[in-house]
Amino acid sequence: MGKIFREYSKPNNASSSSTSESSTTSTSITETVNGSHQFKITGYSLSKGLGIGKYIASDTFMVGGYAWAIYFYPDGKSVEDNAAYVSLFIALASEGTDVRALFELTLLDQSGKERHKVHSHFGRTLESGPYTLKYRGSMWGYKRFFKRTLLEQSDYLKGDCLSVHCSVGVVKSHTEGPKIYSIAIPPSNIGQHFGQLLESGKRTDVNFEVNGETFAAHKLVLAARSPVFRAQLYGPMKDQNTQCIKVEDMEAPVFKALLHFIYWDSLPDMEELTGMSSKWASTLMSQHLLAAADRYGLERLRLLCEANLCEDVAINTVATTLALAEQHHCFQLKSVCLKFVAMPENLRGGYSIDSIHIQQIYIVSNNFVITLCFLVWKEKKLFYELCRPIKCSSIGLSD
């Protein structure tokens, strides 16, 4: 579609302020309906001598509800131009009155160099506006389109053939008034329906044992949401016992949160899930849930957790969050952590994680290194349990 011009009309506001007023709007939209046609002229040499004002016409083609045709005059359109030039025009070939349009006539270079000869009205829209064709047979084009001697020596003529491309943009206008209806479309509630399915426990066909707790779910829902569950439940290497699957290396609250996202397509209430109101507990849950999302191929969940962790970077969690970002290739989260650590006010000291005091960050010359969490994560030893911190001495660290 072409360029849109809008004009707005407003009601008269001269009525008294004590009188109730109504306000309405309307919009006038003017645009172009565009189309094109390619016209190939073979046997050019045989058309010479056809006569002044005699033309070779293309087939008609439709643009904007009107028929159009390309007219090529090998001996010129009028007496004064026949001696040296060929003429080329686009004509309105159907009934119409005051049809406004934009045009472009292009003689195609057939050498492959794409040095086409272009005469365009589109680029001059703001200068002169669209061209108006008064009636059927009205034309737009050029009497002196190309000097005949130059044309016959050029790459536009190949194998005694010419190729012409024509673009037409018909101007159309209409006015849009206010809508006569107002239908409120509610937001999608498919997540709510699936969530209620999980909460009801009806028709479940698979159980997961996670750290001593059992969770019931629906195979098809899991398979639809997670490629890992799909392979585990229906793939060629699926588990032999799909009635009860044991999940290793994951806390029960984390798996519960994972199921919540799969069915509801949203994060659960972290405080309600952990039973703790501290931001630290919420951060730990987001860390575990990010790892679980990566494990089960839930990209949206992984990004939600990454976004939460970016907002909650703190002195007592930055080390573990940075290690997590490194392990799961969360580049934005890693960048946020490094920028946080590089801030002068965050560089030194022993900091507290609730009752545990751990010296997390060490300064080496003018650079910083974060050592604690990398050692712990690389050895696959967690220095905390979910919401239940353990003493540093249990993993060989002094408090």
RARA-V181968 format. One line per field, one symbol per residue. phi: phi as a letter, one per 20 degrees, with the letter a starting at -180 (. if undefined). psi: psi as a letter, one per 20 degrees, with the letter a starting at -180 (. if undefined). burial: b if it has 24 or more other C-alpha atoms within 12 Angstrom, else e. A space follows every 10 residues. Layout:
phi = ???
psi = ???
burial = ???
This chain:
phi = .efddccddc ffdefffeef dddccbcedd bdddbbbddd ddmgffefnf pfnecddfff cdbmncecbe dddfdnecgf dffccedbcd cfdcfaclee bdcbdceefe enelefeddc effdgffcmf edefbgnfcc rcfdfbffff ffdeefdbmm cdcddcdcce eccbddeffe cbdeefffcf ffffffffff mflfcbdcec lnddcebdgf ffffecffff ffecffdfff defbdedelb fgfffffffg fgeelbffff fffemcefff ffffffffff fffffdmdff ffffffffff fdfbgecfff fffffffdle ffffffffff fffgfdedoe dedleddcee cddcleddcd dgffffffel deebdgmcfd ffffdndee
psi = qaqppppppq rpkirqhipp qqprqqpppp rqoqrrppop oqlghiipjh qpiqrpqrqq qppkjqqqqp ppnhjqhrgi ihhiqqqpqp qojrpqplpp rqqpppoppj iiikmqopoq igijghgirq qpohrpiqqp bpgmgppghh gijrihopkk qqppppppop pqqrppaqqj qnoooqqpkh hgghghgghh jqkqjqqpoo liqppqapgh gghhhphghg hhhirhkqqg njhoppoqkp qghghghghg ghgikrqroh ghgijqiqhg hhggghgghg ghghhjkngg gghggggghh hkprgjihgh gggghghjln hgggggghhg hiphijhrrp qpndipopoh pqpocjrqqo hghggghhjk ppjqqojnqr qhhikkqq.
burial = eeeeeeeeee eeeeeeeeee eeeeeeeeeb bbbbbbbbbb beebeeebee ebbebbbbee bebbebbbbb bbbbbbbeee bbebbbbbbb bbbbeeeebb bbbbbbbbee eeeeeebbbb bbeeeeeeeb bbbeeebbbb bbbbbbebee beebbbbeee bbbbbbbbbb bbeeeeeeee eeeeeeeeee eeebbeebee eeeeebbbbe eeeebbbbbe bbbebbbbbb ebbeeeeeee ebeebbbeeb bbbbbbbbbb bbbbbbbbeb eebbeeeebb bbbbbbbbbb bbbbbbbbbe bbbbbbbbbb ebbbbbbbbb bbbbbbebeb ebbbebbbeb beeeebbeee eebeeeebbb beeeeeeeeb ebbbeebeee ebbbebbeee ebeeeeeee
